[in-house]
Amino acid sequence: MTTTLRPTEPLQRAADGALSRHYQVCVNSRPVGAVHLSTSPRLGPGVAQIADLRIEEPDRGRGRGTVAALAAEEVARGWGCKQIDVRVPADAQAALRLATALGYVHRNRGMEKPLAATAPRLPEGSRGRPMTEAEYGPWFERATEEYARDWSERGVPEDVARAKSRRDQDRLLPHGLATENMLISVLEHEGTRVGFLWMSFADDKAFVFDVEAEAAFRGRGHGRSLMLLAETQAIAAGKHVLSLNVFADNTPAERLYESLGYVPVGYSMYKNLL
């Protein structure tokens, strides 16, 4: 039996050069699933993403997904892409095994924690306060640089990572500290600034974009205090879930989040196309 991809629409081309196309997964012309392939809206036309890959239940476990994924990679190569991404839900273990077997590696994972009704208490001597305008400029530049480095260390070309970082930061914080539904705070301990916290609020969720203990004060528990501050602010805003992304290989951060009750909800993975 032969497994192939059959386009179900013309190739979609956006004004900015982005590409997208839906396909049927067919076995001897019989539809058994679907694939949606596009270029990445975050990383540009040089990176493809498998936005969706589904095989119908009766045809699972027969290698259809493997062939469909490999066929999608060939299409991406034909588009001129040098890399391909996929987002795998944490509860889709078969999909995670497939991606790993095909050579995809973790870039980051999303984690979430349901929030209690009562805010946690910060350690004695620690408190949060709003970031000042004088602090914002240096923090913004440092955060933009570190975010670019996180991406470039995980398979993204440096120039693409820098462009993405600047674009994302400008998009998320168009009005700086006054941006709606964003909150940037400073953690102080006994009157000394020891860390920063950047959060957003939407619907019933809060999201931690950036949490950072200052270099001179790391290893003293301030990262945990910052996350407790995040919970406090989310609960005060009436949110029920706190979410975040953690880059692969950031073992200290992963251990901290796990110890606080965060669980994985999805894995972002990538593969270089040779």
TORKOL-4160 file (C-alpha; in steps of 0.2 Angstrom, whole numbers, padded with zeros to 4 digits, m for minus):
274
<pt num="1" X="0000" Y="0000" Z="0000"/>
<pt num="2" X="0006" Y="0018" Z="m0004"/>
<pt num="3" X="0003" Y="0032" Z="0008"/>
<pt num="4" X="0003" Y="0049" Z="0000"/>
<pt num="5" X="m0002" Y="0067" Z="0003"/>
<pt num="6" X="m0015" Y="0075" Z="m0009"/>
<pt num="7" X="m0018" Y="0094" Z="m0009"/>
<pt num="8" X="m0036" Y="0099" Z="m0005"/>
<pt num="9" X="m0033" Y="0117" Z="m0010"/>
<pt num="10" X="m0021" Y="0128" Z="m0020"/>
<pt num="11" X="m0005" Y="0133" Z="m0012"/>
<pt num="12" X="m0010" Y="0149" Z="m0001"/>
<pt num="13" X="0002" Y="0163" Z="m0003"/>
<pt num="14" X="0001" Y="0178" Z="0009"/>
<pt num="15" X="0007" Y="0196" Z="0005"/>
<pt num="16" X="0022" Y="0194" Z="0017"/>
<pt num="17" X="0028" Y="0178" Z="0008"/>
<pt num="18" X="0020" Y="0165" Z="0021"/>
<pt num="19" X="0014" Y="0149" Z="0013"/>
<pt num="20" X="0000" Y="0137" Z="0019"/>
<pt num="21" X="m0008" Y="0121" Z="0012"/>
<pt num="22" X="m0020" Y="0108" Z="0018"/>
<pt num="23" X="m0018" Y="0090" Z="0012"/>
<pt num="24" X="m0027" Y="0073" Z="0014"/>
<pt num="25" X="m0017" Y="0058" Z="0019"/>
<pt num="26" X="m0022" Y="0044" Z="0007"/>
<pt num="27" X="m0018" Y="0026" Z="0006"/>
<pt num="28" X="m0020" Y="0020" Z="m0012"/>
<pt num="29" X="m0031" Y="0035" Z="m0015"/>
<pt num="30" X="m0042" Y="0032" Z="0001"/>
<pt num="31" X="m0042" Y="0046" Z="0013"/>
<pt num="32" X="m0036" Y="0041" Z="0030"/>
<pt num="33" X="m0031" Y="0058" Z="0038"/>
<pt num="34" X="m0026" Y="0076" Z="0036"/>
<pt num="35" X="m0011" Y="0087" Z="0036"/>
<pt num="36" X="m0010" Y="0106" Z="0037"/>
<pt num="37" X="0008" Y="0113" Z="0033"/>
<pt num="38" X="0013" Y="0131" Z="0033"/>
<pt num="39" X="0028" Y="0142" Z="0035"/>
<pt num="40" X="0030" Y="0149" Z="0053"/>
<pt num="41" X="0021" Y="0165" Z="0058"/>
<pt num="42" X="0034" Y="0167" Z="0071"/>
<pt num="43" X="0051" Y="0163" Z="0063"/>
<pt num="44" X="0047" Y="0167" Z="0045"/>
<pt num="45" X="0047" Y="0159" Z="0028"/>
<pt num="46" X="0063" Y="0149" Z="0031"/>
<pt num="47" X="0054" Y="0138" Z="0044"/>
<pt num="48" X="0039" Y="0127" Z="0041"/>
<pt num="49" X="0027" Y="0120" Z="0054"/>
<pt num="50" X="0016" Y="0105" Z="0054"/>
<pt num="51" X="0001" Y="0114" Z="0061"/>
<pt num="52" X="m0010" Y="0098" Z="0061"/>
<pt num="53" X="m0007" Y="0080" Z="0057"/>
<pt num="54" X="m0021" Y="0068" Z="0060"/>
<pt num="55" X="m0024" Y="0049" Z="0056"/>
<pt num="56" X="m0041" Y="0042" Z="0057"/>
<pt num="57" X="m0043" Y="0029" Z="0071"/>
<pt num="58" X="m0045" Y="0013" Z="0060"/>
<pt num="59" X="m0028" Y="0017" Z="0052"/>
<pt num="60" X="m0017" Y="0022" Z="0067"/>
<pt num="61" X="m0003" Y="0011" Z="0072"/>
<pt num="62" X="0001" Y="0006" Z="0054"/>
<pt num="63" X="0015" Y="0019" Z="0050"/>
<pt num="64" X="0003" Y="0031" Z="0041"/>
<pt num="65" X="0008" Y="0046" Z="0052"/>
<pt num="66" X="0026" Y="0043" Z="0049"/>
<pt num="67" X="0025" Y="0043" Z="0031"/>
<pt num="68" X="0014" Y="0058" Z="0031"/>
<pt num="69" X="0026" Y="0068" Z="0042"/>
<pt num="70" X="0041" Y="0063" Z="0031"/>
<pt num="71" X="0030" Y="0068" Z="0015"/>
<pt num="72" X="0027" Y="0085" Z="0024"/>
<pt num="73" X="0045" Y="0088" Z="0027"/>
<pt num="74" X="0048" Y="0085" Z="0008"/>
<pt num="75" X="0035" Y="0098" Z="0004"/>
<pt num="76" X="0044" Y="0110" Z="0016"/>
<pt num="77" X="0061" Y="0107" Z="0007"/>
<pt num="78" X="0052" Y="0111" Z="m0009"/>
<pt num="79" X="0047" Y="0128" Z="m0001"/>
<pt num="80" X="0065" Y="0132" Z="0003"/>
<pt num="81" X="0063" Y="0129" Z="0022"/>
<pt num="82" X="0078" Y="0124" Z="0032"/>
<pt num="83" X="0069" Y="0119" Z="0047"/>
<pt num="84" X="0052" Y="0112" Z="0052"/>
<pt num="85" X="0042" Y="0114" Z="0069"/>
<pt num="86" X="0028" Y="0105" Z="0077"/>
<pt num="87" X="0018" Y="0107" Z="0093"/>
<pt num="88" X="0014" Y="0091" Z="0102"/>
<pt num="89" X="0001" Y="0091" Z="0116"/>
<pt num="90" X="0007" Y="0083" Z="0132"/>
<pt num="91" X="m0006" Y="0070" Z="0132"/>
<pt num="92" X="m0002" Y="0064" Z="0114"/>
<pt num="93" X="0011" Y="0052" Z="0119"/>
<pt num="94" X="0010" Y="0042" Z="0102"/>
<pt num="95" X="0013" Y="0059" Z="0093"/>
<pt num="96" X="0028" Y="0063" Z="0105"/>
<pt num="97" X="0036" Y="0046" Z="0102"/>
<pt num="98" X="0033" Y="0048" Z="0083"/>
<pt num="99" X="0041" Y="0066" Z="0083"/>
<pt num="100" X="0056" Y="0060" Z="0093"/>
<pt num="101" X="0059" Y="0045" Z="0082"/>
<pt num="102" X="0059" Y="0056" Z="0067"/>
<pt num="103" X="0073" Y="0067" Z="0074"/>
<pt num="104" X="0063" Y="0081" Z="0081"/>
<pt num="105" X="0071" Y="0089" Z="0097"/>
<pt num="106" X="0063" Y="0099" Z="0111"/>
<pt num="107" X="0064" Y="0118" Z="0110"/>
<pt num="108" X="0052" Y="0122" Z="0124"/>
<pt num="109" X="0037" Y="0116" Z="0133"/>
<pt num="110" X="0022" Y="0124" Z="0140"/>
<pt num="111" X="0017" Y="0122" Z="0158"/>
<pt num="112" X="0001" Y="0126" Z="0168"/>
<pt num="113" X="m0005" Y="0127" Z="0186"/>
<pt num="114" X="m0023" Y="0128" Z="0192"/>
<pt num="115" X="m0023" Y="0142" Z="0205"/>
<pt num="116" X="m0030" Y="0141" Z="0223"/>
<pt num="117" X="m0043" Y="0154" Z="0229"/>
<pt num="118" X="m0030" Y="0161" Z="0241"/>
<pt num="119" X="m0014" Y="0169" Z="0237"/>
<pt num="120" X="0002" Y="0162" Z="0243"/>
<pt num="121" X="0013" Y="0172" Z="0255"/>
<pt num="122" X="0029" Y="0179" Z="0250"/>
<pt num="123" X="0045" Y="0175" Z="0261"/>
<pt num="124" X="0048" Y="0187" Z="0275"/>
<pt num="125" X="0057" Y="0202" Z="0269"/>
<pt num="126" X="0051" Y="0200" Z="0251"/>
<pt num="127" X="0038" Y="0211" Z="0242"/>
<pt num="128" X="0033" Y="0215" Z="0224"/>
<pt num="129" X="0031" Y="0233" Z="0217"/>
<pt num="130" X="0028" Y="0240" Z="0200"/>
<pt num="131" X="0043" Y="0243" Z="0188"/>
<pt num="132" X="0048" Y="0261" Z="0186"/>
<pt num="133" X="0050" Y="0270" Z="0169"/>
<pt num="134" X="0069" Y="0272" Z="0173"/>
<pt num="135" X="0070" Y="0253" Z="0176"/>
<pt num="136" X="0060" Y="0249" Z="0160"/>
<pt num="137" X="0072" Y="0254" Z="0146"/>
<pt num="138" X="0087" Y="0244" Z="0153"/>
<pt num="139" X="0076" Y="0229" Z="0157"/>
<pt num="140" X="0068" Y="0229" Z="0140"/>
<pt num="141" X="0085" Y="0229" Z="0131"/>
<pt num="142" X="0092" Y="0215" Z="0142"/>
<pt num="143" X="0076" Y="0205" Z="0140"/>
<pt num="144" X="0076" Y="0206" Z="0121"/>
<pt num="145" X="0094" Y="0201" Z="0120"/>
<pt num="146" X="0092" Y="0186" Z="0132"/>
<pt num="147" X="0076" Y="0180" Z="0122"/>
<pt num="148" X="0085" Y="0181" Z="0106"/>
<pt num="149" X="0099" Y="0171" Z="0114"/>
<pt num="150" X="0087" Y="0158" Z="0120"/>
<pt num="151" X="0081" Y="0155" Z="0102"/>
<pt num="152" X="0098" Y="0155" Z="0094"/>
<pt num="153" X="0104" Y="0142" Z="0106"/>
<pt num="154" X="0090" Y="0131" Z="0101"/>
<pt num="155" X="0092" Y="0129" Z="0082"/>
<pt num="156" X="0086" Y="0147" Z="0076"/>
<pt num="157" X="0099" Y="0157" Z="0066"/>
<pt num="158" X="0106" Y="0171" Z="0076"/>
<pt num="159" X="0099" Y="0185" Z="0064"/>
<pt num="160" X="0082" Y="0177" Z="0063"/>
<pt num="161" X="0082" Y="0175" Z="0082"/>
<pt num="162" X="0086" Y="0193" Z="0085"/>
<pt num="163" X="0073" Y="0199" Z="0072"/>
<pt num="164" X="0060" Y="0188" Z="0081"/>
<pt num="165" X="0064" Y="0194" Z="0098"/>
<pt num="166" X="0063" Y="0212" Z="0093"/>
<pt num="167" X="0047" Y="0209" Z="0084"/>
<pt num="168" X="0039" Y="0200" Z="0098"/>
<pt num="169" X="0044" Y="0212" Z="0112"/>
<pt num="170" X="0038" Y="0227" Z="0102"/>
<pt num="171" X="0022" Y="0218" Z="0098"/>
<pt num="172" X="0018" Y="0213" Z="0115"/>
<pt num="173" X="0023" Y="0229" Z="0124"/>
<pt num="174" X="0018" Y="0243" Z="0111"/>
<pt num="175" X="0015" Y="0255" Z="0125"/>
<pt num="176" X="0029" Y="0250" Z="0137"/>
<pt num="177" X="0023" Y="0249" Z="0155"/>
<pt num="178" X="0006" Y="0256" Z="0150"/>
<pt num="179" X="0002" Y="0242" Z="0139"/>
<pt num="180" X="m0015" Y="0235" Z="0143"/>
<pt num="181" X="m0016" Y="0218" Z="0151"/>
<pt num="182" X="0002" Y="0218" Z="0154"/>
<pt num="183" X="0011" Y="0219" Z="0171"/>
<pt num="184" X="0029" Y="0221" Z="0174"/>
<pt num="185" X="0035" Y="0220" Z="0192"/>
<pt num="186" X="0051" Y="0221" Z="0203"/>
<pt num="187" X="0054" Y="0209" Z="0217"/>
<pt num="188" X="0063" Y="0217" Z="0232"/>
<pt num="189" X="0071" Y="0208" Z="0247"/>
<pt num="190" X="0074" Y="0218" Z="0262"/>
<pt num="191" X="0074" Y="0234" Z="0251"/>
<pt num="192" X="0085" Y="0228" Z="0238"/>
<pt num="193" X="0080" Y="0224" Z="0220"/>
<pt num="194" X="0083" Y="0205" Z="0217"/>
<pt num="195" X="0072" Y="0201" Z="0202"/>
<pt num="196" X="0059" Y="0205" Z="0188"/>
<pt num="197" X="0042" Y="0198" Z="0183"/>
<pt num="198" X="0033" Y="0201" Z="0167"/>
<pt num="199" X="0015" Y="0194" Z="0166"/>
<pt num="200" X="0000" Y="0195" Z="0154"/>
<pt num="201" X="m0019" Y="0193" Z="0158"/>
<pt num="202" X="m0032" Y="0186" Z="0146"/>
<pt num="203" X="m0049" Y="0177" Z="0149"/>
<pt num="204" X="m0047" Y="0166" Z="0164"/>
<pt num="205" X="m0028" Y="0164" Z="0162"/>
<pt num="206" X="m0012" Y="0173" Z="0167"/>
<pt num="207" X="0004" Y="0170" Z="0157"/>
<pt num="208" X="0022" Y="0173" Z="0163"/>
<pt num="209" X="0032" Y="0180" Z="0149"/>
<pt num="210" X="0048" Y="0183" Z="0159"/>
<pt num="211" X="0054" Y="0179" Z="0176"/>
<pt num="212" X="0072" Y="0183" Z="0181"/>
<pt num="213" X="0082" Y="0184" Z="0197"/>
<pt num="214" X="0096" Y="0197" Z="0196"/>
<pt num="215" X="0113" Y="0188" Z="0193"/>
<pt num="216" X="0121" Y="0194" Z="0209"/>
<pt num="217" X="0106" Y="0186" Z="0219"/>
<pt num="218" X="0103" Y="0169" Z="0211"/>
<pt num="219" X="0103" Y="0153" Z="0220"/>
<pt num="220" X="0095" Y="0162" Z="0235"/>
<pt num="221" X="0077" Y="0157" Z="0232"/>
<pt num="222" X="0071" Y="0172" Z="0224"/>
<pt num="223" X="0065" Y="0163" Z="0208"/>
<pt num="224" X="0053" Y="0154" Z="0219"/>
<pt num="225" X="0048" Y="0170" Z="0227"/>
<pt num="226" X="0045" Y="0178" Z="0209"/>
<pt num="227" X="0033" Y="0163" Z="0205"/>
<pt num="228" X="0024" Y="0166" Z="0221"/>
<pt num="229" X="0022" Y="0184" Z="0217"/>
<pt num="230" X="0015" Y="0179" Z="0199"/>
<pt num="231" X="0002" Y="0168" Z="0208"/>
<pt num="232" X="m0003" Y="0182" Z="0219"/>
<pt num="233" X="m0005" Y="0194" Z="0205"/>
<pt num="234" X="m0015" Y="0181" Z="0194"/>
<pt num="235" X="m0027" Y="0178" Z="0209"/>
<pt num="236" X="m0029" Y="0196" Z="0212"/>
<pt num="237" X="m0034" Y="0198" Z="0194"/>
<pt num="238" X="m0047" Y="0185" Z="0196"/>
<pt num="239" X="m0038" Y="0172" Z="0185"/>
<pt num="240" X="m0039" Y="0153" Z="0188"/>
<pt num="241" X="m0024" Y="0146" Z="0178"/>
<pt num="242" X="m0006" Y="0152" Z="0177"/>
<pt num="243" X="0004" Y="0147" Z="0161"/>
<pt num="244" X="0022" Y="0148" Z="0155"/>
<pt num="245" X="0035" Y="0142" Z="0143"/>
<pt num="246" X="0051" Y="0135" Z="0148"/>
<pt num="247" X="0065" Y="0132" Z="0136"/>
<pt num="248" X="0073" Y="0115" Z="0134"/>
<pt num="249" X="0089" Y="0111" Z="0145"/>
<pt num="250" X="0084" Y="0125" Z="0158"/>
<pt num="251" X="0084" Y="0111" Z="0171"/>
<pt num="252" X="0084" Y="0123" Z="0187"/>
<pt num="253" X="0068" Y="0132" Z="0180"/>
<pt num="254" X="0060" Y="0115" Z="0176"/>
<pt num="255" X="0063" Y="0108" Z="0193"/>
<pt num="256" X="0057" Y="0124" Z="0201"/>
<pt num="257" X="0040" Y="0124" Z="0191"/>
<pt num="258" X="0037" Y="0106" Z="0194"/>
<pt num="259" X="0040" Y="0108" Z="0213"/>
<pt num="260" X="0027" Y="0122" Z="0213"/>
<pt num="261" X="0014" Y="0111" Z="0204"/>
<pt num="262" X="0016" Y="0115" Z="0186"/>
<pt num="263" X="0012" Y="0102" Z="0173"/>
<pt num="264" X="0017" Y="0101" Z="0155"/>
<pt num="265" X="0003" Y="0104" Z="0142"/>
<pt num="266" X="0013" Y="0104" Z="0126"/>
<pt num="267" X="0030" Y="0102" Z="0118"/>
<pt num="268" X="0037" Y="0113" Z="0105"/>
<pt num="269" X="0049" Y="0103" Z="0094"/>
<pt num="270" X="0060" Y="0106" Z="0079"/>
<pt num="271" X="0070" Y="0097" Z="0066"/>
<pt num="272" X="0083" Y="0104" Z="0054"/>
<pt num="273" X="0080" Y="0099" Z="0036"/>
<pt num="274" X="0096" Y="0094" Z="0027"/>
